[in-house]
Amino acid sequence: MSEFEITREDGETKGRYVLIHDGAEAEAELTYSILSPQTRIADHTGVPDAMRGTGAGQALVKRLVEDARAEGWKIVPLCPFVNAQRAMHPEWADAFNV
């Protein structure tokens, strides 16, 4: 897998993860809504065509899961991509509220 730089931006009610692939100009993102201190709703994952097949989307979801575990909140996978990744990774089940 290529090198990814992922940053997280938190607002009062929304946030997002931004991924840059090997210093490229384009960025992928995973957005979420903050429902409560214990719950985040993953609502959208967007990966530019130039990054498709690089593992960028999976890297974003993995980071979301890592942060949920570290900070003690659960993910509601409203985004179809996040939900598909959840189904493919049963080892992540503890991070989700489904």
Buried (B, 14 or more C-beta within 10 A) or exposed (E): EEEBEBEEEEEEEBBBBBBBBEEBEEBBBBBBBBBEEEBBBBBBBBBBEEBEEBBBBBBBBBBBBEBBBEEEBBBBBEBEBBBBBBEEBEEBEEBBBE
